[in-house]
Amino acid sequence: MSSGTLYVRDSRTNSQYEIPIRRNAVSAKDFKKIKALEVGANRADQVSGGLRVHDPGLCNTTVVESAISFSDHDTGLLLFRGYSLEELWMSDFEDMLYLLVWGEYPTVKQKEGLRLKLAKQMLAVPESVQKAIQSLPTNTPPLAMMLTGLSAYLACIPDSIPASTSSDQYQGNHDNVDHAVLRTIAGYAVVFGIAASHRKRIKFAPPSLENTYCENLFIMAGLVDPDTGKPDPVKLSCFRRFAMLNADHGMALAVFSALVTASSLTDPISCLITSVTSAWGPLHFGATESAQRALNEIGTVDRIPAFLEEVKQKRRRLFGYGHRSYKGVDPRVRPIQSILKDLPSTRLLKLAEAIEAAASGDEYFRKRSLHPNADFYGNFVFTGIGFDLEMIPAAMLAQRIMGIMAHWREYMLTCGKLLRPAHLYTGDAREDAPRPKI
């Protein structure tokens, strides 16, 4: 049963309380009515304000209600708006975007309309954005290039910033929200393409009204056949399939950080900037880059046992291994491996497969249910397609932007609250003890 009542007895006061259980969750605000006397308590504990819930890392805390995606920790099931990975396997970017953002799988007409709107918004990105990125040295870190481009784009559309216009520009306003979603996704694709081509020192190729989102992304990033000027259809298919797998993953950091920013009612580009910076860390999308660098350090199969021993002794980190959401194998891993069959195998991929084989037979990893996650093999999809290793986090965000914008839209239209968690103060609470003069 998911609903019921939690009965609580506070040993400090011997008082009893009834806390409602809904969807196997209790409201943290219900605990505020559990109060104790302040006599003998540390002032910083604020007992008169009611019992607080302490959850470092938000390991067991829900912050929103969402209908976008669902992960079943026990069975490794991943659903998008109720659809399984198998049902969505042949979906294009536009199909997935429409499903996640607007809640239903699109008709052919709706899909084509979305494709054209995205292409038009890409062409509407001002040339000053290109100039801003290209003013940087070509060896500038991709993160800095992406932030420069997004900031330059935001500067070109000051009317999109609620603090400068209307505080309720987005909250509850379907038209403004939908327009902002399209503009943000298109703007990110253009910024990505400019940054990728600038790092390669090649001329930026503008998007076309005739192309899909993925085709325009590849062309702008310079991922084309030199003879035809068009993307390789196999590589395009690999990116499309991976985009479906990577479209959303609940309250992963890239989404949650965007919602923290969104909760102040700010614009989606500012929220996306927050996502970009948080995703680049080695514990999120940056894990793909870190995983491949670690494989380069291991070098050969014969060094795997020594490396795993260092991991078990907590002297090294095995990036891309283990996942908070799954007790078993990440459900995205096997589909990713099927995508890799369409791309050339590499020495590092074979090394990664050897690490999984060794770890799966090791009691340490089996006992802790540590298995590869999407990051462990996902980086080989991107490098196999032709993305630079340093650009992988940005390429992943070009896919996850579907989920980020879906959650931003949902938050705005459901009038989500300002996210303002509390903390346990462990410093001096200035009770009655005298203090030395300064």
KEFIRO-906208 format. One record per residue (C-alpha): x, y, z; residue in three letters. Coordinates in pm, whole numbers, plus 32768, in hexadecimal, padded with zeros to 4 digits. Layout:
N
XYZALA
...
This chain:
438
800080008000MET
807F815B7FA6SER
7F9982258088SER
7F54821881FBGLY
7FBD82B48343THR
810B82C883F5LEU
80E082C18570TYR
81F38378862DVAL
823C839287A0ARG
8337849D8808ASP
84058417892DSER
845C857E8992ARG
82F585D989E3THR
8240848889CEASN
8154852E88D8SER
80C3846287B9GLN
808884D48655TYR
7FE484528519GLU
809884A183D4ILE
7FDF845C828BPRO
808F837C818EILE
804283C3801FARG
80EB830F7EFDARG
81DB82717FF9ASN
825383C98065ALA
821B84AD818DVAL
821A86278182SER
834386BC8236ALA
826287DE82A1LYS
818E86EB836BASP
82B886B2844FPHE
82BC882184AFLYS
819987E1859CLYS
827B86F68663ILE
830887EC875FLYS
83CA87D188A4ALA
841388C489BELEU
853589B1898BGLU
85AC897F8AEFVAL
870688E38AE5GLY
871488E38969ALA
881D89828891ASN
87948AC68801ARG
88148A6386A9ALA
873A892886ABASP
86008A02869CGLN
852488FF8745VAL
840289F48762SER
83E689F785E6GLY
839B888485D6GLY
845B874D8571LEU
8536876E843EARG
859E86658341VAL
8715864C8302HIS
877185AC81B4ASP
88D385F88134PRO
88E285D07FBCGLY
876685B57FABLEU
878D843B7FA4CYS
862883FB8016ASN
856E853F7FD3THR
8472859A7EC6THR
845D87087E60VAL
8358870F7D4CVAL
823C86457CB8GLU
828185F17B4CSER
81E285237A35ALA
8311852B794EILE
83E583F77996SER
83F682D57A8APHE
851381EF7AF6SER
84C680A77BA6ASP
85F3806B7C86HIS
85AB7EFB7CBCASP
85607E867B5CTHR
862F7F807A95GLY
84FF800379DALEU
8510815D793CLEU
83D4820378BALEU
839A834C7802PHE
823483C5782EARG
81D382567858GLY
828D81DB7721TYR
83A780DD7742SER
84FC80EF769CLEU
84957FDC75ABGLU
835E8098753BGLU
842281D874FCLEU
8554813D7459TRP
850A81C372FDMET
84A7831F7373SER
854D845772EAASP
85B9858073BEPHE
847C863B7360GLU
83A4851173CBASP
844B84FD751FMET
844786757554LEU
82D5868D7508TYR
828A856575EALEU
835185E37714LEU
82F4875376FEVAL
818A87427689TRP
812E85EF771AGLY
80C0852C75E9GLU
8164847D74C4TYR
814A85637392PRO
80938526724FTHR
81588548710BVAL
80D086AB70E6LYS
8129870E724BGLN
8286867E7225LYS
82C4873B70E1GLU
823F887C717AGLY
832D885872A0LEU
8454881071B8ARG
8410894C70F0LEU
83E28A257226LYS
853089B172B3LEU
85E189F57168ALA
854C8B547155LYS
85B78B9F72BAGLN
87188B287269MET
872A8C1A7145LEU
86AD8D317229ALA
87DE8D1C730FVAL
889B8E6772E0PRO
89F18E6E723CGLU
8A7A8F187375SER
8A6B8DC47423VAL
8B558D35731EGLN
8C3E8E5F7341LYS
8C458E3A74BCALA
8CB38CCE74ACILE
8DA58D01738EGLN
8E4C8E1D744ASER
8ED78D167538LEU
90158C4F74EEPRO
8FC88B057441THR
90648A447563ASN
8F748AE1765FTHR
8ECD89D07733PRO
8D7A897076A0PRO
8CC889C577E5LEU
8D3B8B2E77CDALA
8CD68B3E765FMET
8B7B8AB876A7MET
8B438BAA77C6LEU
8BBE8CCC76F2THR
8AD48C7375D8GLY
89A38C4076B3LEU
89E58D84776FSER
8A108E407628ALA
88C88DB075AATYR
88148E1376E9LEU
88A18F7176C5ALA
87FB8F887570CYS
86A18F3C75FBILE
8689900D773BPRO
850E90007728ASP
85258E8F7787SER
85A78EE578E3ILE
84818F0179D8PRO
85358FEA7AC9ALA
855690E579ADSER
83F390BF792BTHR
82E1900A79EASER
83108F227B13SER
81F58E407A9BASP
826E8E327934GLN
82848CB7793DTYR
81CF8C327A6EGLN
80808BAA79F8GLY
80A98C46789DASN
809C8B317795HIS
80EA8C0A7666ASP
821C8CB476FCASN
829F8B6E778AVAL
827A8AAE7642ASP
83248BC1757AHIS
84408BD27677ALA
84728A58766AVAL
849D8A5974EFLEU
85808B8974F5ARG
865F8AF27603THR
8687899D755CILE
86D38A3C740DALA
87C48B3674A8GLY
88838A25755CTYR
88AE895F7418ALA
893D8A8F7367VAL
8A298AE37487VAL
8A9D8979748BPHE
8ADA897B7314GLY
8B9D8AC1731EILE
8C758A497441ALA
8CBB88F773A0ALA
8D1A898A724DSER
8DED8A9D72ECHIS
8EB3899D73B2ARG
8EF088DF726DLYS
8F598A2371C0ARG
8E5A89ED70ABILE
8D5A8ADC701ALYS
8C0A8AD870C9PHE
8AF78A4E6FE8ALA
89A38AE87038PRO
886B8A157073PRO
876889D76F62SER
85ED89DC6F62LEU
85F4888E6EADGLU
86A987CD6FBDASN
8648871E70FDTHR
86D58786724DTYR
87DF86767243CYS
883F86BE70DAGLU
886B88317125ASN
893087DF725FLEU
8A228702719DPHE
8A4A87FC7081ILE
8A8A8923716BMET
8B8688547230ALA
8C3F87EF70F4GLY
8BE3867E710FLEU
8BAD864B6F9BVAL
8C3B85846E7CASP
8D3E86666DD2PRO
8CC186006C7AASP
8B48861C6CAATHR
8B3E871D6DC1GLY
8A3786466E6BLYS
8A3D857D6FAFPRO
8A87840A6F9EASP
8931835D6FBAPRO
89B88247709BVAL
8A55833D718ELYS
891B84127184LEU
885182DC71DDSER
893C828E72FFCYS
891483EE7389PHE
879983DC735DARG
877D8295741DARG
8860830F7532PHE
879784517549ALA
86618381758CMET
871182CA76A8LEU
87A2840B7735ASN
866E84E7770FALA
861D84F07883ASP
867C844579C7HIS
859D84DF7ACEGLY
863C85C47BCEMET
879E858F7B4FALA
888086B57BA2LEU
885E87637A50ALA
86E587737A81VAL
86E187B47BF7PHE
87DB88D17BDFSER
8706896B7ACBALA
85D189527BA8LEU
868689F47CCDVAL
86C88B1D7BE9THR
856C8B0A7B51ALA
84CB8B197CA8SER
85238C8A7CB9SER
844F8CB27B7ALEU
85758CFD7A98THR
85948CC07922ASP
85E98B6A788BPRO
87388BD577FAILE
87B38C387954SER
87358AE779D0CYS
87EE8A3A78B4LEU
892F8AF0790EILE
890C8A5E7A6BTHR
88DC890579D2SER
8A10892878F7VAL
8AF5897F7A17THR
8A70886D7AFCSER
8A71876479EBALA
8BE187A1799DTRP
8C5287167AEDGLY
8CFA85BE7AF0PRO
8BDA852E7BBCLEU
8ADB85817AAEHIS
8B0585A07933PHE
8C7485EA796AGLY
8C8F847D79D6ALA
8C9284177868THR
8DCE84DE7829GLU
8E6584727977SER
8E188303792CALA
8ED4830B77E3GLN
8FFB83C0787EARG
900882B4798EALA
900781A47884LEU
9130824C77DCASN
91E782447929GLU
91A380CF7955ILE
9221809277F6GLY
921F7F1677D9THR
914D7DF0784DVAL
92607D65792EASP
924E7E9E7A07ARG
90DA7E777A4FILE
90FD7DA27B8DPRO
91E77E9E7C31ALA
91007FBC7BCFPHE
8FCD7F107C61LEU
90897ED27DA4GLU
90CF80467DC0GLU
8F5E80877D84VAL
8EFD7F967E9ALYS
8FF480407F83GLN
8F50818D7F27LYS
909782127E9EARG
900682347D40ARG
8EAD82787CB4ARG
8E1581A37BA3LEU
8D4E82A97AE5PHE
8C13822D7A3CGLY
8BE4810F7B33TYR
8AC680F27C29GLY
898881C47C27HIS
88B3824B7D42ARG
877381FB7C84SER
87B3808F7C31TYR
88067F5E7D03LYS
884E7E997BC7GLY
88C97EF77A6DVAL
8867804F79EDASP
8755800178EAPRO
87FE80EA77F1ARG
8946802877E8VAL
88E47F02770AARG
88367FE27608PRO
897080BA7602ILE
8A417F8475C0GLN
895B7F30749DSER
899A808E7410ILE
8B108056742ELEU
8AF57F2B7344LYS
8AB18024722DASP
8BF180E57277LEU
8D5E807B7254PRO
8DE47FC67386SER
8F12805E7435THR
90227FEE7521ARG
8F8680B07640LEU
8E2E80197603LEU
8EC17EBC7618LYS
8F727F257757LEU
8E297FA177E9ALA
8D817E577795GLU
8E9F7D9D783FALA
8E727E757977ILE
8CFE7E217984GLU
8D4E7CAE795CALA
8E4C7CBC7A76ALA
8D6E7D8A7B5CALA
8C3D7CAC7B22SER
8D037B867BA8GLY
8D897C437CD6ASP
8CD27C137E21GLU
8D117D7E7E87TYR
8C4B7E027D5EPHE
8B427CF17D69ARG
8AFE7D217EDCLYS
8AD07E997EACARG
8A047E717D6BSER
8AFD7F467CABLEU
8AC67F357B35HIS
8B1C80177A0FPRO
8A33813B79D5ASN
89E981FC7897ALA
8B2282D278BCASP
8C0C81A578B7PHE
8BBF814B774ETYR
8B10828976DAGLY
8C538343769EASN
8CAF8248758CPHE
8B71829E74CEVAL
8BD3840C74C3PHE
8D4083D6746ATHR
8CD882D0736AGLY
8BF183CE72C6ILE
8D0D84CB72B9GLY
8CD785B373E2PHE
8E11862C7491ASP
8E3E859175E8LEU
8E2D86E77690GLU
8CE1873375E4MET
8C2E85FA7661ILE
8B7E86A47789PRO
8AF887AF769DALA
8A8C86A675A1ALA
89D485E976B3MET
8925872A7719LEU
88B6875775AFALA
87E9861D75F3GLN
878B864B7763ARG
870D87A87712ILE
85C486FC76BDMET
859586917827GLY
861C87D678B5ILE
852188A477F1MET
840687AF7839ALA
844387D279AEHIS
846B894D7995TRP
831E896478DFARG
8273887F79D7GLU
82FE89497AFCTYR
82898A917A6BMET
812C8A197A11LEU
80F4896F7B62THR
81718AA47C1CCYS
828A89F07CD3GLY
83058A837E18LYS
844C8B397E57LEU
854C8A317EB9LEU
85DD8AA18006ARG
865C897D80D8PRO
86D289AF823EALA
8814893882E2HIS
888688B78432LEU
895C89C484CFTYR
8A87892D8586THR
8B3B8A6E85E7GLY
8B2D8B46871EASP
89C68BB1876AALA
8A318CC6885CARG
897A8C418990GLU
89CE8CE48ADFASP
8B448CA88AE1ALA
8C198DEA8AD3PRO
8CE18E2D8999ARG
8E408EBF8988PRO
8E5490208904LYS
8EC3904D879EILE
